[in-house]
Each structure stands twice: as C-alpha cells, then as structure tokens.
Amino acid sequence: MKNTENREKIVIITGASNGMGYEAAKTFAQRGWRVYAGARRVEKIPTDEGIIAFKLDVTDSKSNHAFIQHVIDQAGRIDVLINNAGYGEYGPAEEIPMENVRKQFETNFFGAVELTQLVLPIMRQQAFGRIVNISSIGGDVYMPLGAFYHATKAALQQWSDVLDTEVKAFGIRSIVVQPGGTASSWSSIAMENAEKNLHPNSPYQPLVQTVRAALSGNFGSSATSADLAQVFYKAATAQKPKSRYYNTFTDRLMVHTARAHPKVYIKFFNAVLKQMGKRKK
C-alpha cells in the first residue's frame, strides 16, 4: 500500500460483534487505526477508543449504502475493507429450504460483493486500497452438511482472485484470508442450523449427530479469534501482499491436499467421520 504513516488510517470491518471480527476491530484500534465496525448486533461491537460502531446488515442493500456513505462522510477515504461477516447455514443439501440457501449467499458472498463495489470508486481516486476477504479453508476443503457454506467460500475466493487482476492497475489489492478451525461459537451455531434444517424423521439425522460429535471435539480447531485478528492485520498491511493468508502450516497443508490430492483428502475425512461415529455410540 502507499506510504500512509503520517496520517490516521481507516479500516472497515464487517461482522465485528463477535469472534474474529470483534478481535480484529480491537487489534486495529490498538495500533492506531480508526475502525468503522459494522454488525447487526451493534451493542456487542467493542467500545475501545478508535472504534466507531455502526448497525449493519450486509444482506440489506440500503444498510450497506448507508454504512459506506457514513464512513466517506466522516473520514473522506477508506484504506482497507475487511469483508468478515458470515455464518454457516448447515444441514443436508437436500433439506435446507431455498430461503435459507439464498440467505447464506446473501450474507457470505453478495454482501461482500456489494460493499466492495461501494468502496472501489474512492479507492481508485486515492490510487490505493485493500480488500481483505475472509474466506475459510472451507473454500477448498469440505465436510458433510456444509454444502452451501463451502459454496459461498469457494465463490468468494474465485471472485476475489478475479477482482485482484482488475484492480491492481489502480494500486488496489483484493486478497483472501483462509482461517482453519477456530475456537469460537461458529460450530455450535452451524450445528444449531443443521438441526433446524432437518425434516421430520429425516434420514440424515445420524449424519448430523456424527458431524456434531466431530465439531464438538474441536476437530481442526487450531487458533483463537485473537490469533486470526493478527493474520487479518498482516494481510491488510503487508507491503507486498500475498494472494492467500493462513494461520498455520496445517491449514495451508489441508488446502493444498484438497486441491492437489482430492482422493487423499476424501479418504482422510471419511476416516475421521467413521471414528467420530464410533465415539458417539
């Protein structure tokens, strides 16, 4: 990014009321940034000095426009947009209602797209800016019940990569952070959604219980939200940013294996599920 050491830098963070977004807002503020933090539950956004909380629903176009206009009116520019808002609409692909499928894409993908379209004009005028899109190793690896969650993350990554090729010429970069398993409420919310999305007497009930056992055992969890906030900061501030950022070598290895050796990954994950199925009996 351009040298901006002599002035206060501006970052927008969505999904800032819990988890990685919450910790990222605190991290940037502690390092002297002015943080515009958006979330539906605005009362849960941290109140540290330097953090300006704003009620934001990324699935609502009016809310997105109002949020970005508020930042432009107050700050006059935008250095970094971190598209972090998201959740897991888990459940059997056969049974999740289309309304919920659309909600998953509106939250995890279309919200990021619209916010990015809104900030790009001012970033082009500035001749600098950075879009940091928070995906997941789940954009490449996958597990049962997460069909639409994984689809949104894969879409986010492909879109971000294409966008990067289009905006580099303007001094802007679009890059991806792929967290792995993180100690947060994400898994419990995803499995609550899986239970809600089950049809009465669903044949997928045993599978839901197996996946719940795997996630409740913190399968794949390797980081705290505060750890990931540091990765966010690195991705936002690196002078020569990479296209992908991971928290651990294991996260990077899982993505590489799923991409280059899909049969190996499938065999590994089936073995994990089989073991989890034995534990819950």
C-alpha positions as CSV (number, residue, x, y, z in Angstrom):
1,M,0.0,0.0,0.0
2,K,1.0,3.6,-0.4
3,N,3.0,5.1,2.5
4,T,0.4,6.5,4.9
5,E,2.4,6.5,8.1
6,N,1.9,10.3,8.6
7,R,-1.9,10.1,8.9
8,E,-4.5,8.0,10.7
9,K,-5.6,5.0,8.6
10,I,-9.2,4.0,8.1
11,V,-10.4,0.4,8.1
12,I,-13.9,-1.0,7.7
13,I,-14.6,-4.4,9.4
14,T,-17.9,-6.2,9.0
15,G,-19.2,-8.9,11.4
16,A,-17.5,-7.1,14.2
17,S,-19.8,-8.1,17.1
18,N,-18.1,-11.4,17.8
19,G,-15.3,-13.8,17.0
20,M,-12.6,-12.8,14.5
21,G,-14.3,-9.5,13.6
22,Y,-14.6,-8.4,17.2
23,E,-10.9,-9.2,17.9
24,A,-9.8,-7.6,14.6
25,A,-11.6,-4.3,15.5
26,K,-9.7,-4.3,18.8
27,T,-6.4,-5.1,17.1
28,F,-6.6,-2.4,14.5
29,A,-7.7,0.2,17.1
30,Q,-4.8,-0.7,19.4
31,R,-2.4,0.0,16.6
32,G,-3.8,3.5,15.9
33,W,-6.3,2.9,13.1
34,R,-9.7,4.4,13.1
35,V,-12.1,1.4,12.9
36,Y,-15.5,1.6,11.4
37,A,-17.1,-1.6,12.8
38,G,-20.3,-2.9,11.4
39,A,-22.7,-5.6,12.7
40,R,-26.4,-6.4,13.2
41,R,-25.9,-6.6,16.9
42,V,-24.3,-3.2,17.2
43,E,-24.4,-3.3,21.0
44,K,-21.9,-6.2,21.0
45,I,-19.2,-4.3,19.0
46,P,-16.2,-3.5,21.2
47,T,-16.1,0.0,22.6
48,D,-12.4,0.6,22.6
49,E,-11.1,4.1,21.7
50,G,-10.9,4.5,18.0
51,I,-13.8,2.1,17.2
52,I,-16.9,3.6,15.6
53,A,-19.8,1.2,15.8
54,F,-22.4,1.1,13.1
55,K,-25.5,-1.1,12.7
56,L,-25.0,-3.1,9.5
57,D,-26.9,-5.9,7.9
58,V,-24.9,-6.9,4.9
59,T,-27.9,-8.6,3.3
60,D,-29.7,-5.2,3.1
61,S,-28.5,-3.0,0.3
62,K,-29.8,0.2,2.0
63,S,-27.8,-0.7,5.1
64,N,-24.7,-1.3,3.0
65,H,-25.0,2.0,1.2
66,A,-25.7,3.9,4.4
67,F,-22.7,2.4,6.1
68,I,-20.2,3.2,3.4
69,Q,-21.6,6.7,2.9
70,H,-21.3,7.3,6.7
71,V,-17.6,6.3,6.5
72,I,-16.9,8.5,3.5
73,D,-18.7,11.5,5.0
74,Q,-16.8,11.2,8.3
75,A,-13.3,10.1,7.1
76,G,-13.1,11.1,3.5
77,R,-11.3,8.0,2.4
78,I,-11.1,4.2,3.0
79,D,-7.7,2.4,3.3
80,V,-8.9,-1.2,4.0
81,L,-12.2,-3.1,3.8
82,I,-12.3,-6.4,5.6
83,N,-15.3,-8.5,4.5
84,N,-15.6,-10.7,7.5
85,A,-19.4,-11.1,8.1
86,G,-20.6,-14.7,7.6
87,Y,-22.0,-17.8,9.2
88,G,-22.6,-21.5,8.5
89,E,-26.1,-22.5,7.2
90,Y,-25.5,-26.2,7.9
91,G,-27.9,-29.1,7.1
92,P,-28.4,-31.7,4.5
93,A,-28.2,-30.3,1.0
94,E,-31.5,-32.0,0.1
95,E,-33.4,-30.5,3.0
96,I,-32.2,-26.9,3.5
97,P,-35.0,-24.5,2.4
98,M,-34.2,-22.4,-0.6
99,E,-34.9,-19.3,1.5
100,N,-32.0,-20.3,3.8
101,V,-29.7,-21.1,0.9
102,R,-30.3,-17.6,-0.5
103,K,-29.7,-16.1,2.9
104,Q,-26.4,-17.9,3.1
105,F,-25.2,-16.5,-0.2
106,E,-26.5,-13.0,0.6
107,T,-24.6,-13.0,3.9
108,N,-21.3,-14.7,2.9
109,F,-20.9,-13.6,-0.7
110,F,-23.3,-10.9,-2.1
111,G,-22.8,-8.7,0.9
112,A,-19.1,-8.6,0.4
113,V,-19.5,-8.0,-3.3
114,E,-21.8,-5.0,-2.8
115,L,-19.7,-3.4,-0.1
116,T,-16.6,-3.8,-2.3
117,Q,-18.4,-2.2,-5.3
118,L,-19.2,0.7,-3.0
119,V,-15.7,1.3,-1.7
120,L,-13.8,0.8,-5.0
121,P,-14.6,4.2,-6.5
122,I,-13.0,6.1,-3.6
123,M,-10.1,3.7,-3.6
124,R,-9.4,4.3,-7.2
125,Q,-9.5,8.1,-6.6
126,Q,-6.9,7.6,-3.8
127,A,-4.9,5.3,-6.1
128,F,-4.6,2.8,-3.2
129,G,-6.7,0.5,-1.1
130,R,-7.0,-3.1,0.0
131,I,-9.9,-5.5,0.1
132,V,-9.4,-8.4,2.6
133,N,-11.9,-11.2,2.1
134,I,-12.3,-13.6,4.9
135,S,-13.0,-17.0,3.4
136,S,-12.0,-20.3,5.1
137,I,-10.0,-23.4,4.4
138,G,-13.6,-24.5,3.8
139,G,-13.4,-22.7,0.4
140,D,-11.3,-25.7,-0.7
141,V,-11.8,-28.5,1.9
142,Y,-15.3,-29.6,2.8
143,M,-17.4,-31.7,5.1
144,P,-21.0,-33.1,5.1
145,L,-23.8,-30.7,5.8
146,G,-21.8,-27.7,4.7
147,A,-22.6,-27.7,1.0
148,F,-23.9,-24.1,0.8
149,Y,-21.4,-22.7,3.3
150,H,-18.5,-24.2,1.3
151,A,-20.0,-23.0,-2.0
152,T,-20.1,-19.4,-0.7
153,K,-16.5,-19.5,0.4
154,A,-15.4,-21.0,-2.9
155,A,-17.3,-18.3,-4.7
156,L,-15.7,-15.6,-2.5
157,Q,-12.2,-16.8,-3.4
158,Q,-12.8,-17.0,-7.1
159,W,-14.4,-13.6,-7.2
160,S,-11.6,-12.1,-5.1
161,D,-8.9,-13.5,-7.4
162,V,-10.6,-12.2,-10.5
163,L,-11.1,-8.8,-8.8
164,D,-7.5,-8.6,-7.9
165,T,-6.5,-8.9,-11.6
166,E,-8.8,-6.0,-12.4
167,V,-7.8,-3.5,-9.7
168,K,-4.1,-4.0,-9.4
169,A,-3.6,-1.3,-12.0
170,F,-5.2,1.3,-9.7
171,G,-3.0,0.5,-6.7
172,I,-5.6,-1.7,-5.1
173,R,-5.3,-5.3,-4.0
174,S,-8.0,-7.9,-3.3
175,I,-6.7,-10.8,-1.2
176,V,-8.0,-13.8,0.8
177,V,-7.6,-15.0,4.4
178,Q,-8.4,-18.7,4.9
179,P,-8.8,-19.4,8.6
180,G,-8.9,-23.0,9.7
181,G,-10.7,-24.4,12.8
182,T,-11.1,-21.6,15.3
183,A,-12.2,-21.6,18.9
184,S,-15.5,-19.7,18.6
185,S,-19.2,-20.1,18.6
186,W,-19.2,-20.7,14.9
187,S,-19.5,-24.5,15.1
188,S,-22.3,-24.5,17.6
189,I,-24.3,-22.0,15.5
190,A,-23.7,-24.1,12.4
191,M,-25.0,-27.3,14.1
192,E,-28.0,-25.5,15.6
193,N,-28.9,-24.5,12.0
194,A,-28.3,-28.1,10.9
195,E,-30.9,-29.3,13.5
196,K,-33.4,-26.6,12.4
197,N,-33.0,-27.6,8.7
198,L,-33.7,-31.3,9.3
199,H,-37.1,-32.5,8.0
200,P,-39.2,-34.6,10.4
201,N,-37.9,-38.1,10.6
202,S,-35.0,-37.1,8.3
203,P,-32.8,-40.0,7.1
204,Y,-29.9,-37.6,7.7
205,Q,-30.3,-37.5,11.5
206,P,-27.4,-39.9,12.2
207,L,-25.1,-37.9,9.9
208,V,-26.0,-34.7,11.8
209,Q,-25.1,-36.4,15.1
210,T,-21.8,-37.7,13.7
211,V,-20.8,-34.2,12.4
212,R,-21.9,-32.6,15.7
213,A,-19.6,-35.0,17.6
214,A,-16.7,-34.1,15.3
215,L,-17.2,-30.4,15.7
216,S,-17.9,-30.6,19.4
217,G,-14.5,-32.3,19.8
218,N,-12.9,-29.2,18.2
219,F,-11.9,-31.1,15.2
220,G,-9.4,-29.0,13.3
221,S,-9.5,-26.1,15.8
222,S,-6.0,-24.6,16.0
223,A,-6.5,-21.0,16.8
224,T,-8.3,-18.3,18.8
225,S,-10.1,-15.4,17.2
226,A,-7.3,-13.2,18.5
227,D,-4.8,-15.3,16.6
228,L,-6.7,-14.7,13.4
229,A,-7.0,-11.0,14.1
230,Q,-3.3,-10.8,13.8
231,V,-3.5,-12.6,10.4
232,F,-6.1,-10.1,9.3
233,Y,-3.8,-7.2,10.3
234,K,-0.9,-8.8,8.4
235,A,-3.0,-9.2,5.2
236,A,-4.2,-5.6,5.5
237,T,-0.8,-4.0,6.0
238,A,1.8,-6.1,4.1
239,Q,3.8,-4.0,1.7
240,K,3.8,-6.9,-0.8
241,P,0.7,-8.8,-0.1
242,K,0.2,-12.5,-1.0
243,S,-3.0,-13.8,-2.6
244,R,-3.6,-16.1,0.4
245,Y,-3.0,-15.9,4.1
246,Y,-3.2,-18.8,6.5
247,N,-2.8,-19.0,10.3
248,T,-0.9,-22.3,10.4
249,F,1.1,-24.6,8.2
250,T,-1.6,-27.3,8.9
251,D,-4.3,-25.0,7.4
252,R,-2.1,-24.4,4.3
253,L,-1.4,-28.2,4.0
254,M,-5.1,-29.1,4.2
255,V,-5.9,-26.7,1.4
256,H,-3.0,-28.0,-0.7
257,T,-4.1,-31.6,-0.2
258,A,-7.7,-30.9,-1.1
259,R,-6.7,-29.1,-4.2
260,A,-3.8,-31.4,-5.4
261,H,-4.9,-34.7,-3.9
262,P,-8.6,-34.8,-3.6
263,K,-8.8,-38.6,-3.2
264,V,-6.4,-38.4,-0.3
265,Y,-8.4,-35.7,1.4
266,I,-11.7,-37.6,1.0
267,K,-10.1,-40.8,2.4
268,F,-8.8,-38.8,5.4
269,F,-12.1,-37.1,6.2
270,N,-14.1,-40.3,5.8
271,A,-11.8,-41.9,8.3
272,V,-12.3,-39.0,10.8
273,L,-16.1,-39.3,10.4
274,K,-16.0,-43.0,10.9
275,Q,-14.0,-42.6,14.1
276,M,-16.4,-39.9,15.3
277,G,-19.4,-42.2,14.6
278,K,-17.8,-44.9,16.8
279,R,-17.3,-42.4,19.7
280,K,-20.9,-41.3,19.8
281,K,-22.3,-44.8,20.1
